[in-house]
């Protein structure tokens, strides 16, 4: 699994390096910040989900890697903006200074804006898929997953939640919006590229739903139990802020059990794909066992 993820990460890094070339002129600082944040490492989980699902449906590697790079650019934009003083006010990301610390706040905001728009530009380009209907659907689905009813709305929900008491239903909805929708898109994009039948897409969507919740529960566990050096960012921030999380509501042991149940359930969704979905099964187990 580690080898497969490392290989996929190297491929997506090379593609982002190609799709984000340095330029001369006044905007060069912007491109430097974009490249600094996108090429700074990380698990590349979302791109791995794109390429692994695409493989099930016989998608060409060149199409899959472009979509994988696109989703990682969009994810990176969200991290740049989340780290800003107006949001989570973080100094470290992946063990390195956050974009606004390395450069400045204005450059970080613009780098995030540019990565967001570049992500959609890549999806719309003919090189991503020969069928314009497929490209349009990818754009539509990413907009839904990342906009006001998805990731960005979830971030707003998260900011508002600091001043409110939330129950399990509210925390689950928040995390589905903030984290789960983009993970869901990353899985579904491979099926869209492969023009998968409706039933197959439904199985992939169900897998992604369970995986996204498991991912966030483990994230909450790491915030309580994780090592800051290993994670490359500060730990304990949710508790310090008094935020409701899966761990604060369930406790450590029940949260861990819930994550394990969700991973088992996610794996069961892939039964119809036989051995073609082995990488997706493995990544579900990886999410449960990850340490950063």
Rosetta silent file (secondary structure, phi, psi, omega in degrees, C-alpha in Angstrom):
SEQUENCE: XXXXXXXXXXXXXXXXXXXXXXXXXXXXXXXXXXXXXXXXXXXXXXXXXXXXXXXXXXXXXXXXXXXXXXXXXXXXXXXXXXXXXXXXXXXXXXXXXXXXXXXXXXXXXXXXXXXXXXXXXXXXXXXXXXXXXXXXXXXXXXXXXXXXXXXXXXXXXXXXXXXXXXXXXXXXXXXXXXXXXXXXXXXXXXXXXXXXXXXXXXXXXXXXXXXXXXXXXXXXXXXXXXXXXXXXXXXXXXXXXXXXXXXXXXXXXXXXXXXXXXXXXXXXXXXXXXXXXXXXXXXXXXXXXXXX
SCORE:     score description
SCORE:     0.000 S_00000001
   1 L     0.000  -45.078 -179.847    0.000    0.000    0.000 S_00000001
   2 H   -61.322  -39.774  178.923    2.787    2.428    0.923 S_00000001
   3 H   -66.288  -40.995 -179.983    4.524    1.715   -2.363 S_00000001
   4 H   -64.743  -42.778  179.930    1.325    2.223   -4.338 S_00000001
   5 H   -68.846  -38.361  178.863    0.585    5.528   -2.612 S_00000001
   6 H   -64.842  -40.193  178.496    4.178    6.712   -3.009 S_00000001
   7 H   -64.872  -43.138  178.687    4.089    5.898   -6.717 S_00000001
   8 H   -65.606  -39.443  179.092    0.767    7.724   -7.167 S_00000001
   9 H   -63.413  -42.231  178.932    2.067   10.709   -5.175 S_00000001
  10 H   -63.009  -40.108 -179.747    5.170   10.919   -7.368 S_00000001
  11 H   -65.980  -43.671 -178.527    3.022   10.806  -10.504 S_00000001
  12 H   -71.543  -33.259  175.610    0.662   13.537   -9.318 S_00000001
  13 H   -62.866  -43.325  178.385    3.589   15.694   -8.154 S_00000001
  14 H   -62.924  -39.067  179.663    5.150   15.424  -11.604 S_00000001
  15 H   -68.377  -41.003  178.291    1.826   16.338  -13.222 S_00000001
  16 H   -67.168  -37.180  176.040    1.331   19.366  -10.960 S_00000001
  17 H   -59.335  -40.158  179.370    4.904   20.440  -11.647 S_00000001
  18 H   -71.217  -38.974 -175.397    4.074   20.302  -15.369 S_00000001
  19 H   -82.408  -12.053  179.136    0.696   22.037  -15.019 S_00000001
  20 L  -125.817   62.687 -178.579    2.072   24.822  -12.789 S_00000001
  21 L   -69.602  150.770  174.767    5.257   25.981  -14.535 S_00000001
  22 L   -67.880  150.925  177.903    7.167   28.954  -13.192 S_00000001
  23 L  -130.262  163.025  174.422    6.791   32.205  -15.102 S_00000001
  24 L   -94.748  166.272  176.181    8.710   35.470  -15.295 S_00000001
  25 L   103.097 -177.890 -176.136    7.305   38.865  -14.465 S_00000001
  26 L   -59.869  -26.803 -178.115    5.433   40.405  -11.515 S_00000001
  27 L   -83.329    1.888 -176.932    3.231   37.307  -11.111 S_00000001
  28 H   -62.061  -34.463  178.838    6.241   35.029  -10.548 S_00000001
  29 H   -63.834  -36.020  177.045    5.871   35.340   -6.769 S_00000001
  30 H   -61.933  -47.606 -179.601    2.303   34.046   -7.088 S_00000001
  31 H   -65.852  -35.012  176.509    3.470   30.976   -9.011 S_00000001
  32 H   -61.590  -42.591  179.177    6.245   30.408   -6.499 S_00000001
  33 H   -67.759  -39.572  177.795    3.671   30.354   -3.684 S_00000001
  34 H   -61.429  -45.808 -178.993    1.364   28.033   -5.639 S_00000001
  35 H   -69.890  -38.057  177.873    4.203   25.604   -6.290 S_00000001
  36 H   -56.674  -44.652 -175.396    5.495   25.854   -2.725 S_00000001
  37 H   -78.600  -38.371 -177.101    2.138   24.767   -1.328 S_00000001
  38 H   -76.869  -32.832 -174.373    1.199   22.110   -3.887 S_00000001
  39 L   -99.122   17.298 -175.759    4.609   20.428   -4.084 S_00000001
  40 L   -83.685    5.633  179.395    5.272   20.445   -0.320 S_00000001
  41 L   101.215 -159.471 -176.653    4.430   16.753    0.094 S_00000001
  42 L   113.504  168.707 -175.487    1.491   15.138    1.845 S_00000001
  43 L   -71.255  -26.414 -175.429   -0.350   11.834    1.570 S_00000001
  44 L    57.060   41.537 -178.094   -2.050   12.734   -1.741 S_00000001
  45 H   -62.923  -46.214 -176.492   -5.036   10.676   -0.577 S_00000001
  46 H   -64.403  -45.792  173.813   -7.574   12.386   -2.827 S_00000001
  47 H   -59.821  -36.599  179.493   -5.501   11.953   -6.000 S_00000001
  48 H   -63.984  -38.084  176.864   -4.922    8.321   -5.022 S_00000001
  49 H   -65.090  -40.018  177.933   -8.686    7.808   -4.774 S_00000001
  50 H   -60.009  -52.547 -174.374   -9.138    9.345   -8.231 S_00000001
  51 H   -70.266  -34.174 -179.740   -6.550    7.117   -9.897 S_00000001
  52 H   -69.135  -41.491  177.776   -7.561    3.965   -8.008 S_00000001
  53 H   -69.631  -40.044  179.079  -11.235    4.340   -8.913 S_00000001
  54 H   -59.470  -35.663 -179.277  -10.378    5.292  -12.488 S_00000001
  55 H   -63.456  -35.961  179.419   -8.402    2.051  -12.804 S_00000001
  56 H   -59.432  -36.793 -173.215  -11.523    0.022  -11.964 S_00000001
  57 L  -102.195   16.869  172.453  -13.358    1.559  -14.924 S_00000001
  58 L    68.893   30.767 -179.304  -10.533    1.331  -17.460 S_00000001
  59 L   -77.959  144.605  178.336   -9.774    5.065  -17.642 S_00000001
  60 L   -64.975  138.536 -179.843   -6.591    6.119  -19.418 S_00000001
  61 H   -56.819  -33.982 -178.660   -3.811    7.056  -16.951 S_00000001
  62 H   -66.165  -37.387  176.317   -3.300   10.417  -18.682 S_00000001
  63 H   -70.241  -45.846 -176.979   -6.923   11.440  -18.025 S_00000001
  64 H   -61.858  -41.014 -175.646   -6.926   10.141  -14.461 S_00000001
  65 H   -71.089  -29.682  175.881   -3.705   11.917  -13.471 S_00000001
  66 H   -66.931  -43.985  177.908   -4.989   15.267  -14.749 S_00000001
  67 H   -66.411  -38.378  177.534   -8.127   14.970  -12.626 S_00000001
  68 H   -60.950  -43.599  178.269   -6.010   13.796   -9.695 S_00000001
  69 H   -64.932  -39.415  179.201   -3.793   16.872  -10.025 S_00000001
  70 H   -60.094  -47.670 -177.318   -6.850   19.097  -10.297 S_00000001
  71 H   -68.368  -32.661  177.645   -8.406   17.831   -7.085 S_00000001
  72 H   -70.320  -34.888  175.131   -5.098   18.156   -5.229 S_00000001
  73 H   -63.310  -43.256  179.520   -4.784   21.769   -6.361 S_00000001
  74 H   -65.888  -42.180  177.230   -8.260   22.489   -5.072 S_00000001
  75 H   -60.431  -41.647 -179.561   -7.530   20.702   -1.789 S_00000001
  76 H   -65.617  -39.578  174.982   -4.317   22.708   -1.411 S_00000001
  77 H   -55.388  -43.362 -178.121   -6.187   25.972   -1.973 S_00000001
  78 H   -65.212  -36.355  178.969   -8.483   25.044    0.909 S_00000001
  79 H   -68.498  -42.342  177.975   -5.502   24.323    3.179 S_00000001
  80 H   -56.856  -47.520 -178.364   -3.829   27.645    2.321 S_00000001
  81 H   -71.687  -38.146  177.805   -6.990   29.547    3.212 S_00000001
  82 H   -61.261  -32.848 -176.597   -7.756   27.427    6.301 S_00000001
  83 L   -77.208  -12.740 -175.509   -4.289   28.219    7.682 S_00000001
  84 L   -62.957  154.141  178.237   -4.776   31.998    7.437 S_00000001
  85 L   -54.863  -31.822  179.747   -5.033   34.081   10.644 S_00000001
  86 L   -72.451  -15.744 -179.055   -8.702   34.784    9.886 S_00000001
  87 L  -109.440 -104.760 -176.390   -9.402   31.032    9.891 S_00000001
  88 L   -91.014  -12.601  176.337   -7.351   28.496   11.879 S_00000001
  89 L    53.601   59.559 -179.448   -4.231   30.676   12.222 S_00000001
  90 L  -102.586  145.287  179.483   -1.682   27.886   11.745 S_00000001
  91 L   -99.024  -21.434 -176.844    2.068   28.342   11.397 S_00000001
  92 E  -125.456  144.027  174.233    2.940   24.847   10.148 S_00000001
  93 E  -145.920  121.222 -177.881    1.580   22.630    7.401 S_00000001
  94 L    56.942   35.850  177.144    3.230   19.294    6.548 S_00000001
  95 L    76.526    7.393 -178.808    6.129   20.255    8.802 S_00000001
  96 E  -125.304  159.877  176.623    6.855   23.460    6.858 S_00000001
  97 E   -56.822  137.980  177.006    5.839   27.106    7.318 S_00000001
  98 L   -63.581  163.886 -172.359    2.324   27.727    6.065 S_00000001
  99 H   -57.626  -42.622 -178.093    1.971   29.729    2.864 S_00000001
 100 H   -71.835  -21.635  175.119    1.188   33.021    4.588 S_00000001
 101 H   -80.660  -38.523  179.251    4.188   32.556    6.889 S_00000001
 102 H   -69.869  -38.378 -177.463    6.550   31.697    4.043 S_00000001
 103 L  -113.161  -96.908  174.220    5.303   34.563    1.871 S_00000001
 104 L  -166.812  168.826 -173.843    2.616   36.925    3.240 S_00000001
 105 H   -62.686  -43.728 -178.014   -1.140   36.912    3.741 S_00000001
 106 H   -62.193  -43.848  179.306   -2.012   38.660    0.479 S_00000001
 107 H   -64.655  -38.903  179.065    0.142   36.281   -1.562 S_00000001
 108 H   -63.236  -43.338  178.516   -1.353   33.282    0.249 S_00000001
 109 H   -60.850  -45.731 -178.666   -4.905   34.426   -0.506 S_00000001
 110 H   -68.679  -36.211  177.173   -4.064   34.945   -4.175 S_00000001
 111 H   -62.498  -41.834  176.382   -2.214   31.615   -4.397 S_00000001
 112 H   -63.141  -44.833  178.254   -5.321   29.875   -3.069 S_00000001
 113 H   -58.888  -43.263 -176.585   -7.532   31.749   -5.524 S_00000001
 114 H   -69.235  -37.111  177.655   -5.272   30.823   -8.426 S_00000001
 115 H   -67.800  -38.711  177.602   -5.123   27.125   -7.475 S_00000001
 116 H   -59.739  -49.571 -176.921   -8.918   27.001   -7.185 S_00000001
 117 H   -71.320  -34.404  177.386   -9.449   28.448  -10.644 S_00000001
 118 H   -63.773  -35.898  179.687   -6.635   26.370  -12.185 S_00000001
 119 H   -58.599  -44.926  179.911   -8.314   23.210  -10.894 S_00000001
 120 H   -72.748  -34.443  177.386  -11.480   23.934  -12.886 S_00000001
 121 H   -59.571  -43.758 -179.672   -9.491   25.084  -15.920 S_00000001
 122 H   -62.037  -44.174 -179.961   -7.729   21.709  -16.054 S_00000001
 123 H   -61.208  -34.301 -175.831  -11.015   19.810  -15.908 S_00000001
 124 H   -81.121  -13.509 -176.756  -12.422   21.850  -18.801 S_00000001
 125 L   -74.691  141.935 -177.516   -9.428   21.306  -21.093 S_00000001
 126 L   -58.047  -26.348 -179.491   -9.878   18.734  -23.908 S_00000001
 127 L   -64.092  -21.072 -178.580   -6.772   16.838  -22.748 S_00000001
 128 L   -72.953  -39.759  176.542   -8.682   15.698  -19.656 S_00000001
 129 L  -163.420  143.148 -177.711  -11.292   13.738  -21.644 S_00000001
 130 L   -69.193  -26.338 -176.108  -12.376   13.652  -25.275 S_00000001
 131 L   -90.779  115.487 -179.946  -16.086   13.832  -24.372 S_00000001
 132 H   -60.956  -28.125  178.765  -17.182   17.385  -23.450 S_00000001
 133 H   -66.107  -36.962  176.903  -20.143   15.976  -21.477 S_00000001
 134 H   -65.947  -44.427  179.306  -17.732   14.139  -19.196 S_00000001
 135 H   -62.446  -41.440  178.818  -15.674   17.295  -18.679 S_00000001
 136 H   -62.969  -40.783 -179.780  -18.819   19.297  -17.902 S_00000001
 137 H   -67.232  -37.967  176.526  -19.958   16.731  -15.348 S_00000001
 138 H   -60.913  -43.845  178.045  -16.555   16.778  -13.649 S_00000001
 139 H   -62.371  -46.409 -179.491  -16.745   20.576  -13.380 S_00000001
 140 H   -59.921  -48.907 -176.513  -20.318   20.427  -12.062 S_00000001
 141 H   -66.926  -37.963  178.434  -19.585   17.775   -9.448 S_00000001
 142 H   -68.514  -37.121  175.902  -16.414   19.488   -8.209 S_00000001
 143 H   -61.076  -42.846  178.772  -18.301   22.778   -7.899 S_00000001
 144 H   -65.867  -40.417 -175.915  -20.977   21.090   -5.795 S_00000001
 145 H   -71.547  -30.395 -171.462  -18.437   19.280   -3.639 S_00000001
 146 H  -106.922   -9.110 -173.878  -16.252   22.301   -2.968 S_00000001
 147 L   -90.342 -149.920 -172.632  -18.656   25.260   -2.891 S_00000001
 148 L   -66.210  -23.680  177.114  -21.203   26.725   -0.496 S_00000001
 149 L   -98.592    7.208 -179.827  -23.080   23.419   -0.156 S_00000001
 150 L  -131.909 -122.512 -172.282  -19.852   21.463    0.265 S_00000001
 151 H   -59.552  -46.992 -178.129  -16.350   22.191    1.522 S_00000001
 152 H   -66.981  -41.564  174.731  -16.607   26.000    1.756 S_00000001
 153 H   -61.484  -37.519  177.101  -20.010   25.791    3.441 S_00000001
 154 H   -64.176  -36.898  176.775  -18.525   23.275    5.850 S_00000001
 155 H   -66.054  -38.853  176.563  -15.729   25.692    6.718 S_00000001
 156 H   -64.097  -43.340  176.409  -18.313   28.400    7.447 S_00000001
 157 H   -56.974  -43.635 -178.510  -20.238   25.890    9.566 S_00000001
 158 H   -64.176  -41.979  178.590  -16.994   25.092   11.406 S_00000001
 159 H   -64.651  -41.512  179.534  -16.295   28.755   12.157 S_00000001
 160 H   -68.345  -30.318 -175.476  -19.845   29.273   13.445 S_00000001
 161 H   -68.331  -18.190 -179.636  -19.653   26.100   15.531 S_00000001
 162 L   -62.774  -22.656 -177.739  -16.985   27.585   17.792 S_00000001
 163 L  -108.514   10.424 -176.939  -19.722   29.576   19.517 S_00000001
 164 L  -132.317  153.627  171.051  -22.393   26.848   19.579 S_00000001
 165 L   -87.408  132.893 -176.476  -23.009   23.497   21.215 S_00000001
 166 L  -123.165  142.394  175.475  -23.355   20.779   18.614 S_00000001
 167 L   -94.424 -176.965 -175.759  -24.774   17.275   18.799 S_00000001
 168 H   -61.694  -39.013  179.644  -23.678   14.237   16.801 S_00000001
 169 H   -60.945  -44.657 -177.692  -26.004   15.027   13.897 S_00000001
 170 H   -67.281  -42.762  179.070  -24.570   18.529   13.532 S_00000001
 171 H   -63.295  -41.320  178.910  -20.933   17.373   13.773 S_00000001
 172 H   -62.546  -44.879  179.389  -21.584   14.648   11.202 S_00000001
 173 H   -63.654  -43.615  179.178  -23.188   17.111    8.782 S_00000001
 174 H   -56.323  -49.307 -175.645  -20.358   19.610    9.276 S_00000001
 175 H   -71.574  -31.910  174.774  -17.694   17.021    8.517 S_00000001
 176 H   -62.126  -38.666  179.249  -19.573   15.585    5.549 S_00000001
 177 H   -73.445  -49.879 -171.119  -19.569   19.081    4.048 S_00000001
 178 H   -72.026  -38.046 -174.261  -16.070   20.172    5.025 S_00000001
 179 H  -118.741  -44.376 -170.058  -14.189   16.922    4.355 S_00000001
 180 H   -67.157  -36.564 -175.186  -16.498   14.210    3.048 S_00000001
 181 H   -65.441  -38.241  179.912  -17.803   15.865   -0.106 S_00000001
 182 H   -73.301  -35.028  173.497  -14.364   16.335   -1.645 S_00000001
 183 H   -63.903  -41.308  177.516  -13.382   12.769   -0.756 S_00000001
 184 H   -60.473  -44.088  177.863  -16.643   11.675   -2.359 S_00000001
 185 H   -61.374  -41.551 -177.406  -15.838   13.621   -5.514 S_00000001
 186 H   -60.027  -36.255  176.584  -12.366   12.086   -5.650 S_00000001
 187 H   -75.001  -44.603 -174.269  -13.914    8.613   -5.744 S_00000001
 188 H   -70.841  -27.425 -176.649  -16.752    9.453   -8.119 S_00000001
 189 H   -59.277  -38.858  178.277  -14.524   11.279  -10.611 S_00000001
 190 H   -63.185  -36.971  177.907  -12.921    8.014  -11.723 S_00000001
 191 H   -69.961  -36.619  177.086  -16.362    6.545  -12.369 S_00000001
 192 H   -64.885  -44.953  178.937  -17.389    9.648  -14.345 S_00000001
 193 H   -58.962  -36.951 -179.038  -14.244    9.423  -16.473 S_00000001
 194 L   -89.226    5.621 -179.443  -15.024    5.769  -17.171 S_00000001
 195 L    49.790   48.898 -177.459  -18.715    6.434  -17.918 S_00000001
 196 L   -67.969  150.043  176.765  -19.620    3.847  -15.288 S_00000001
 197 L   -66.559  160.798 -174.034  -23.228    2.603  -15.046 S_00000001
 198 H   -54.981  -44.602 -176.789  -25.532    4.099  -12.414 S_00000001
 199 H   -64.869  -40.141  178.636  -25.366    1.116  -10.036 S_00000001
 200 H   -64.483  -40.513  177.720  -21.567    1.050  -10.066 S_00000001
 201 H   -64.233  -36.660  178.623  -21.452    4.763   -9.315 S_00000001
 202 H   -62.853  -39.946  177.666  -23.852    4.242   -6.407 S_00000001
 203 H   -63.719  -42.120  179.299  -21.486    1.661   -4.890 S_00000001
 204 H   -65.288  -41.579  178.712  -18.561    4.056   -5.235 S_00000001
 205 H   -62.440  -42.057  179.508  -20.559    6.907   -3.684 S_00000001
 206 H   -65.061  -41.314  175.932  -21.547    4.734   -0.700 S_00000001
 207 H   -58.126  -47.689 -177.300  -17.913    3.695   -0.225 S_00000001
 208 H   -64.084  -37.976  178.699  -16.805    7.335   -0.307 S_00000001
 209 H   -59.673  -48.967 -179.427  -19.460    8.399    2.217 S_00000001
 210 H   -67.186  -40.409 -179.593  -18.262    5.852    4.786 S_00000001
 211 H   -63.558  -42.039 -179.227  -14.601    6.537    4.055 S_00000001
 212 H   -61.665  -42.275  178.219  -15.028   10.296    4.484 S_00000001
 213 H   -67.548  -41.945  177.560  -16.600    9.939    7.923 S_00000001
 214 H   -60.617  -41.629  179.473  -13.956    7.421    9.013 S_00000001
 215 H   -58.013  -45.157 -177.050  -11.251    9.807    7.800 S_00000001
 216 H   -71.084  -36.770  177.063  -12.604   12.660    9.914 S_00000001
 217 H   -61.721  -44.022  177.695  -13.032   10.526   13.033 S_00000001
 218 H   -63.652  -38.405  175.596   -9.390    9.456   12.737 S_00000001
 219 H   -57.739  -44.211  178.784   -8.449   13.126   12.231 S_00000001
 220 H   -65.331  -38.247  176.806  -10.222   13.947   15.496 S_00000001
 221 H   -63.920  -41.848  179.782   -8.441   11.064   17.242 S_00000001
 222 H   -65.891  -33.218  178.265   -5.077   12.305   15.971 S_00000001
 223 H   -64.026  -27.663  179.019   -5.828   15.789   17.290 S_00000001
 224 H   -89.905  -42.893 -170.728   -6.138   14.192   20.739 S_00000001
 225 H  -109.309  -13.409 -171.509   -3.527   11.438   20.546 S_00000001
 226 L   -73.909  160.887  177.238   -1.241   12.348   17.642 S_00000001
 227 L   -95.981  125.775 -174.979    2.343   13.543   17.767 S_00000001
 228 H   -60.179  -38.107 -179.451    2.780   17.075   16.392 S_00000001
 229 H   -65.883  -40.715 -179.734    6.187   16.250   14.882 S_00000001
 230 H   -69.890  -36.289 -178.288    4.812   13.179   13.104 S_00000001
 231 H   -79.929  -23.021 -178.645    1.736   15.040   11.874 S_00000001
 232 L    78.022   15.093  177.485    3.646   18.109   10.720 S_00000001
 233 L  -156.754  168.729 -177.529    1.154   20.449   12.402 S_00000001
 234 L   -67.595  145.122  175.244   -0.030   21.393   15.874 S_00000001
 235 L  -107.186  164.169  175.221   -2.109   18.905   17.871 S_00000001
 236 L    77.333   10.023 -175.714   -4.801   19.580   20.463 S_00000001
 237 H   -70.978  -33.986 -179.448   -6.222   22.627   18.695 S_00000001
 238 H   -65.248  -44.156  179.507   -9.831   21.377   18.711 S_00000001
 239 H   -65.690  -41.219  179.743   -9.830   20.830   22.463 S_00000001
 240 H   -61.966  -33.861 -179.449   -8.137   24.176   23.088 S_00000001
 241 H   -85.327   -6.085 -178.555  -10.830   25.885   21.018 S_00000001
 242 L    70.389   26.895 -176.859  -13.612   23.991   22.793 S_00000001
 243 L   -81.747  142.517  173.205  -14.905   22.585   19.502 S_00000001
 244 L   -74.585  131.054  177.803  -17.296   19.653   19.400 S_00000001
 245 L  -134.836  174.067  175.199  -15.753   16.686   17.588 S_00000001
 246 H   -59.315  -36.718 -178.495  -16.505   12.994   17.218 S_00000001
 247 H   -72.431  -41.707 -179.431  -14.037   12.341   20.036 S_00000001
 248 H   -66.654  -29.355 -179.019  -15.458   14.951   22.403 S_00000001
 249 H   -86.676  -36.307 -174.817  -18.965   13.558   21.855 S_00000001
 250 H  -101.075  -24.619 -168.843  -18.187    9.827   21.782 S_00000001
 251 L    87.819  160.374 -173.360  -14.970    9.489   23.741 S_00000001
 252 H   -61.725  -48.819 -173.779  -11.778    7.976   22.372 S_00000001
 253 H   -68.025  -43.042  179.316  -12.744    4.294   22.471 S_00000001
 254 H   -67.886  -36.176  177.664  -16.221    4.686   20.984 S_00000001
 255 H   -63.955  -42.942  179.223  -14.861    7.014   18.294 S_00000001
 256 H   -63.539  -41.495  178.660  -12.196    4.458   17.369 S_00000001
 257 H   -64.627  -38.901  178.963  -14.807    1.695   17.227 S_00000001
 258 H   -65.089  -41.591  178.447  -17.056    3.855   15.037 S_00000001
 259 H   -62.650  -41.638  179.268  -14.197    4.540   12.616 S_00000001
 260 H   -63.600  -42.546  178.346  -13.438    0.823   12.408 S_00000001
 261 H   -62.373  -41.382 -179.955  -17.095    0.007   11.721 S_00000001
 262 H   -65.706  -38.085  177.945  -17.243    2.630    8.958 S_00000001
 263 H   -65.605  -44.324  176.847  -14.123    1.245    7.296 S_00000001
 264 H   -59.611  -40.026 -179.921  -15.552   -2.284    7.358 S_00000001
 265 H   -67.759  -40.535  178.034  -18.766   -0.931    5.877 S_00000001
 266 H   -60.228  -44.922 -179.481  -16.878    0.990    3.190 S_00000001
 267 H   -61.632  -38.653 -178.578  -14.995   -2.153    2.182 S_00000001
 268 H   -65.117  -24.186 -179.754  -18.250   -4.108    1.934 S_00000001
 269 L   -67.955  -16.252 -171.941  -19.560   -1.584   -0.632 S_00000001
 270 L   -97.758    7.919 -172.978  -16.894   -2.774   -3.101 S_00000001
 271 H   -55.180  -39.031 -174.576  -17.934   -6.411   -3.283 S_00000001
 272 H   -70.544  -14.021 -177.564  -19.238   -6.189   -6.846 S_00000001
 273 H   -92.688   -3.559  178.847  -15.866   -4.978   -8.167 S_00000001
 274 H    54.655 -142.010 -174.085  -13.959   -8.099   -7.061 S_00000001
 275 H   -72.738  -12.131  179.344  -10.146   -7.797   -7.053 S_00000001
 276 H   -63.806  -22.376 -177.889  -10.251   -4.648   -9.224 S_00000001
 277 H  -101.159   16.651 -176.809  -11.083   -2.656   -6.080 S_00000001
 278 H   -59.327  -37.994  178.972   -8.281   -4.035   -3.901 S_00000001
 279 H   -64.256  -38.430  177.507   -6.497   -0.671   -3.789 S_00000001
 280 H   -67.258  -35.139  175.252   -9.664    1.028   -2.545 S_00000001
 281 H   -63.950  -43.360 -178.457   -9.994   -1.661    0.135 S_00000001
 282 H   -66.428  -37.523 -178.110   -6.404   -1.081    1.160 S_00000001
 283 H   -69.402  -30.514  175.853   -6.792    2.697    1.290 S_00000001
 284 H   -63.422  -42.276  177.903   -9.769    2.331    3.640 S_00000001
 285 H   -68.065  -35.682  176.804   -7.568    0.349    6.026 S_00000001
 286 H   -61.305  -42.563  179.865   -4.805    2.920    5.595 S_00000001
 287 H   -58.460  -39.108 -178.844   -7.188    5.704    6.660 S_00000001
 288 H   -68.733  -33.673 -172.690   -7.934    3.804    9.866 S_00000001
 289 H  -100.191   -1.803 -173.072   -4.273    3.233   10.701 S_00000001
 290 L   -65.508  153.322 -177.928   -2.710    6.529    9.600 S_00000001
 291 L  -116.662    3.307  176.721   -0.612    8.567   12.015 S_00000001
 292 L  -152.424    0.000    0.000   -0.645   11.918   10.213 S_00000001
